[in-house]
């Protein structure tokens, strides 16, 4: 399977695609470092992300190699509304929950831990107010 992943990454990059390889297993991280443009971790905590991103970067990646984090968020007008929304949506425990300032602080921690990009996926992705609230988060993120 790792050989298939490597071949797919190489073929995609040969066609001009930017490729991030996602996964927490060491062989997957090795493929990312060897032949991808970046590596992505999904839904892990800041400390685990920092350790894994440092490990991937230690594999002699190019200067423009990117480490990215992705995870679920529930953002509301304020922390209390976000917490109520998370309960109503049965958000998983690893979800980042809060008002724009709280979510921005949480995402900043991933930046400090080595994330070049964060991918914030709202649990309620079809809710129209998320665009406005995530826009507020983006303005507050300092990294």
Secondary structure, DSSP 8 states (H G I E B T S, - for coil): -HHHHHHHHHHHHHTT---EEE-SSHHHHHHHHHH-SEEEEES--HHHHHHHHHHHHTTT--TT-EEEEEEEEEEESSHHHHHHHHHHHT--TT-EEEEHHHHHHHHHHHHHTT-SEEEEEETTTT-THHHHHHHHHHHH---
